[in-house]
């Protein structure tokens, strides 16, 4: 079936990024498979993260179907677009329906995008990962694609006003090599492995980020452990 909505939405996003004069540094897009299913796994620090994750698949001429909370699909504007782009609604009270939908898509050769932290990390550090991405990859027999974003929180994130002016904000993205799953490996083990890889990619993105805070009032987007004033991560135990 022809993709009538997704390509124009991508074009609109690219036009917006050009208008904002965003400075992209994207490495690792060669790791996106040109065919076959895969589960793309990324950290989550801003409301536009799904757009930036999707950009990494364009060189491989792929489209990513993201799993997103069901309320987004009820919105009068975003809902029709999300459905037309074949993204997958997640109702947390009935999560198995979304899981079955994603599994079917993977087996048909789609790339499914997942934010395993489930919500935006306001500390801009990695939260615990839910195990759904690992379960999907293992059951579908497809690789996990680890990815890390940095700088997207400066555009629009939870608890902060949108910054969609022409401010030349750098966006750094790192895509890692595909990670295979062993049928005998536990989902907890797979989840821990992919989280560790996303952490490595995140640290690499942070090290290469070309700007630092301009002053005391501009440290909110930097994690506390890197000298910023973002809230410290919540102290939680165990794997989600």
N, C-alpha and C positions, 0 to 999 in steps of 0.2 A: 504494500500500500504506500502511495506517495506521501511524503512528509510535507504537508501544506502549511503548517504553523511553525514548527521548530526552526527551520532556516530563516524565515523573516524575523523571528524573535532574536536569533543569534545576530543577525544583521543590525537590528535595533540596539542590541547591547554593545556591539562594536562601535557603533556611531556614538553612543553615550560615552564609552571609554575614551574615544578620540576627543570628544568635546571636553571631557574632564582632564585630558592630557595625562592620563595615567602612564607611569613608567614601568613597563613589564620586564621582569627577569624570570623567564620560564626555562627550566632545564629538566630533561628526562622524558619529553613527550615521545621519544622513540620507544619507550617501554609500553605504550598503549598498543595492545594488539590490533591488527587491522581486520581481524575477523574472530568470531567466537565470543563466548560469554566471559565476563570477568566482573568482579566486585571491586569497585573503586572505593577506597577507604581514606577519609581525610579528617584532619582536625577541624574544629568549628569555632570560629571567632567573630563572625560577622553575618549579617542577614543576606549578603550577596554572595556568600561562599559557593553556593551551588552554581552560580554563573561562572565563576572563575575556575572551578573544577571542570565544568563542561568545556571550557576553552582548551584545556590540555588535550582533549580527544579530537579536536578538529584537524590537526595535521594527519592523523590516521583515518580521516574521513568517517569518524564515528560520532554517534549521538549517545549521550548518557541519560538514562532514565533514573531519576532520583526518587528515593523514598522520603516522603515529607509528611508532616502532621496533617491530619484530615481537615483541620479547620481552614488551612490554606485553600483547599478545594471547595470550600463553602463560600468563599469570598466572591462577590459578583464580577470582579475583574480578573483576579488571579485564577479563580476556579476553572473557568472555561479554557484558559490558556494551559493550565497544568494538565487538564484532561486531554486536550488536543495534542500536547507534547508527550503523552503516554507516560507521565510520571505516576508514581504509585502512592495512593493515600494510605496513611498509617493511623488507624484508630487504636489507641493504646488499650482500649477495653476489649478489642477483638484483633489482636496483633497477628494471629495465625492466618487471617484472611490476606493481609498484606504480604505475609511471608510466602504463602502459596502463590500469590500473584507474581512476586519477585522471582521465585524459584522457576516458575513457568517461563518467564522472560529470559532468565539466564540460560535455560536449556534450549531456548530458541535462538541463542546467540547474541543476546543483548548485553550491554554493559550497564550494570546497576550501580548507582551512586549511593553511598551510605555514610552518614555521620554517626559513628558508633558512640560518641559522647551523648547523643540524643538531643542535647540543648547546647546553646552557645556557652562557651567557657568565659566567664567574666574576668577570670584571673589571667586569661590568655595563655594558660598552661594546659597540658593534657589532663582531662578528667579520666576516670575509669571508663573503659570501653564496655559497652554491651556486647553480648556474644552473638548477636544475630548475623552480623557480616560473616563471621567465621562459620557459623552453621550453614549459611547459604552457599558459601564457596565450597565447603566440604561436601554437602549433599548434591550440589549441581556438578561437582567435579571440575570447577573452574578456578583460575588463580585469583588471588587478592592483589590489588594494585594500590600500594601505599602512597600517600601524597601528603604534603604539608603546605599550608598557605601562611603567608605573613604579610602584614600591611593592610589586609582587608578590613580589619577592625577600625582602622582610621577613617573609613568611609561611612560605615553605618553598623553599629553594634548595639547590644542591649544596654539600656540605661544612658545612652549618649545621643545627642542630636545628630542628625544626618549631616555629613560633610561632603556635599556633592557639588562643590565649586571647583573652579579650575585651579587646583592647588598642587598639581604635578605629583601626586602621591605615588610612591613606588609600591608595586605589588610583586612580591617574590613568591614563586611557586616551584616546588621540587617534587618530581615524580620518581619513585623508586622502581627497581626491577620487580617484575611479577613474582609473587610468592605462592608456591604450590602448597597444597594441603595433603597430608597423609590420611587415608581413611581410618587408620588406627589411632590417630592423634586426638586428644581431647579438645573440645571447643575452647576450654579454658586455656590450654597450651597454645592453640592457634591464636587466640585473642591476645595473649601476652606477647607472642612473637610479633604480630602485626603492630601492636601498640608500641613496642620497642623500636620498630623500624620507623614508624611515623614520628616518634620522638627524635630519632637521629636526623630525619629529614627536616624537622622543625628547627632543630638546633643549627643545622647547616644553613637554612633560610635566614635565621636570625643573625648568624655570623656575617652573612654576605649582604645583609640589608644596608643600603647605601646612606641612610640618614639616621641621625640620633635626635632625641628631643631638643627643641629649640630653646627651652628654658623650663623653669619649675612648673609652669602651667601646662606644659606639653608632655608630661611624663605619664599621663594616665594610660596610654596604650602600651606601656612597657611593663612586663611582669616584675613583681617585687624582687624576685631573686636576681634580676638583671639591673636592679637599681631604680626601677620605676615605681609608680604609685598605684598600679592596678591592684585590686583586692587580692589578698593571698588566697591560694586555693583552699577549698574546704577540706578539713581533715576527715577523710572517710577511709574506711578499711574494706578490703575485699575487692573482688572483681565483679563489675556489673554484668 
